[in-house]
Amino acid sequence: MNKKSNALQYHLMLAPGMLFIIIFGLVPLFGIAIAFQDFIPVKGISGSKWVGLDNFIYMFQLDDSKRILFNTLYISILKMLMQVIVPVGTALLLHELIFNRAKRWFQTIIYLPHFLSWVILAGILTDMLSEQGIVNKLVKGVFGQPVFFLGSNFWFPIVVVLSDVWKEFGFNAIIFLAALTAINPALYEAAEIDGAGRLRKMWSVTLPGILPTIVLITTLNIGQVLNAGFDQIYNLYNPLVYQSGDIIDTYVYRIGLVQYQFGLATAVGSMKSLVGFILIFVSYRLAAKYANYRIF
């Protein structure tokens, strides 16, 4: 009787989450039908004309599709690499700090940007990188000319990647700091007996100790390779940098909600979801193989 009562309580606790998934995750899936229609809002899905795969064929014929796919992969892969390399380096440096108070202060400072939205951070970045901003004052002091960071197709992807690292590297370092605490202290003692210095211990003990976590995070990030960051880019970009900064999500937003091409926008979004699902499946298999990570 008690077991049944406990089971009921657990199921009731799950109910809000399941309801949220059904309303916002499953019900909207019926909207994929728009990708196969010449969708007209006033007629709705039931009244709009069915066009089969025309939207998908048109999507692949567009020159923009190649550009946005390249931009998405380019920016996303750079972010993935930097979001592993910088947090690992930060965690190693924090691990080597002797003064605990200094370590806690540094951790708090680098965590803070994670809790700010891209709306706020984009405003700060726009002000800092403007012609009269602090960054361009330093650039003009050294090179004599300002740099149009948010209006240059060369600089914009660099700004996107570096600002993403600035926002998230402190928070991501938590994972690697947690992995560092799991390393057996006896390994460090054995290394000291063998005469190893701090760098040698870091190379021979610390890095191998967190290597499974690095492999796990990297492989799981493969599933997110088509998510280059809509919030960030939408708040930072402008028509001058569409060539280098336009990604799948921002393109879908523009052609769907601004240019009213709902069918084409849904086709692009559906293709992204399909590719993302395949990549998540592949990354899960890789994580299971190389990091022994399994959910099921």
Secondary structure in CASP SS format (residue, H / E / C, confidence):
PFRMAT SS
TARGET T0000
AUTHOR 0000-0000-0000
METHOD secondary structure of the structure
MODEL  1
M C 1.00
N H 1.00
K H 1.00
K H 1.00
S H 1.00
N H 1.00
A H 1.00
L H 1.00
Q H 1.00
Y H 1.00
H H 1.00
L H 1.00
M H 1.00
L H 1.00
A H 1.00
P H 1.00
G H 1.00
M H 1.00
L H 1.00
F H 1.00
I H 1.00
I H 1.00
I H 1.00
F H 1.00
G H 1.00
L H 1.00
V H 1.00
P H 1.00
L H 1.00
F H 1.00
G H 1.00
I H 1.00
A H 1.00
I H 1.00
A H 1.00
F H 1.00
Q E 1.00
D E 1.00
F C 1.00
I C 1.00
P C 1.00
V C 1.00
K C 1.00
G H 1.00
I H 1.00
S H 1.00
G H 1.00
S C 1.00
K E 1.00
W E 1.00
V C 1.00
G C 1.00
L C 1.00
D H 1.00
N H 1.00
F H 1.00
I H 1.00
Y H 1.00
M H 1.00
F H 1.00
Q H 1.00
L C 1.00
D H 1.00
D H 1.00
S H 1.00
K H 1.00
R H 1.00
I H 1.00
L H 1.00
F H 1.00
N H 1.00
T H 1.00
L H 1.00
Y H 1.00
I H 1.00
S H 1.00
I H 1.00
L H 1.00
K H 1.00
M H 1.00
L H 1.00
M H 1.00
Q H 1.00
V H 1.00
I H 1.00
V H 1.00
P H 1.00
V H 1.00
G H 1.00
T H 1.00
A H 1.00
L H 1.00
L H 1.00
L H 1.00
H H 1.00
E H 1.00
L C 1.00
I C 1.00
F C 1.00
N H 1.00
R H 1.00
A H 1.00
K H 1.00
R H 1.00
W H 1.00
F H 1.00
Q H 1.00
T H 1.00
I H 1.00
I H 1.00
Y H 1.00
L H 1.00
P H 1.00
H H 1.00
F H 1.00
L C 1.00
S C 1.00
W H 1.00
V H 1.00
I H 1.00
L H 1.00
A H 1.00
G H 1.00
I H 1.00
L H 1.00
T H 1.00
D H 1.00
M H 1.00
L H 1.00
S C 1.00
E C 1.00
Q C 1.00
G C 1.00
I H 1.00
V H 1.00
N H 1.00
K H 1.00
L H 1.00
V H 1.00
K H 1.00
G H 1.00
V H 1.00
F H 1.00
G C 1.00
Q C 1.00
P C 1.00
V C 1.00
F C 1.00
F H 1.00
L H 1.00
G H 1.00
S C 1.00
N C 1.00
F C 1.00
W H 1.00
F H 1.00
P H 1.00
I H 1.00
V H 1.00
V H 1.00
V H 1.00
L H 1.00
S H 1.00
D H 1.00
V H 1.00
W H 1.00
K H 1.00
E H 1.00
F H 1.00
G H 1.00
F H 1.00
N H 1.00
A H 1.00
I H 1.00
I H 1.00
F H 1.00
L H 1.00
A H 1.00
A H 1.00
L H 1.00
T H 1.00
A C 1.00
I C 1.00
N C 1.00
P H 1.00
A H 1.00
L H 1.00
Y H 1.00
E H 1.00
A H 1.00
A H 1.00
E H 1.00
I H 1.00
D C 1.00
G C 1.00
A C 1.00
G C 1.00
R H 1.00
L H 1.00
R H 1.00
K H 1.00
M H 1.00
W H 1.00
S H 1.00
V H 1.00
T H 1.00
L H 1.00
P H 1.00
G H 1.00
I H 1.00
L H 1.00
P H 1.00
T H 1.00
I H 1.00
V H 1.00
L H 1.00
I H 1.00
T H 1.00
T H 1.00
L H 1.00
N H 1.00
I H 1.00
G C 1.00
Q C 1.00
V C 1.00
L C 1.00
N C 1.00
A C 1.00
G C 1.00
F H 1.00
D H 1.00
Q H 1.00
I H 1.00
Y H 1.00
N H 1.00
L H 1.00
Y C 1.00
N C 1.00
P H 1.00
L H 1.00
V H 1.00
Y H 1.00
Q H 1.00
S H 1.00
G H 1.00
D C 1.00
I C 1.00
I H 1.00
D H 1.00
T H 1.00
Y H 1.00
V H 1.00
Y H 1.00
R H 1.00
I H 1.00
G H 1.00
L H 1.00
V H 1.00
Q C 1.00
Y C 1.00
Q C 1.00
F H 1.00
G H 1.00
L H 1.00
A H 1.00
T H 1.00
A H 1.00
V H 1.00
G H 1.00
S H 1.00
M H 1.00
K H 1.00
S H 1.00
L H 1.00
V H 1.00
G H 1.00
F H 1.00
I H 1.00
L H 1.00
I H 1.00
F H 1.00
V H 1.00
S H 1.00
Y H 1.00
R H 1.00
L H 1.00
A H 1.00
A H 1.00
K H 1.00
Y H 1.00
A C 1.00
N C 1.00
Y C 1.00
R C 1.00
I C 1.00
F C 1.00
END
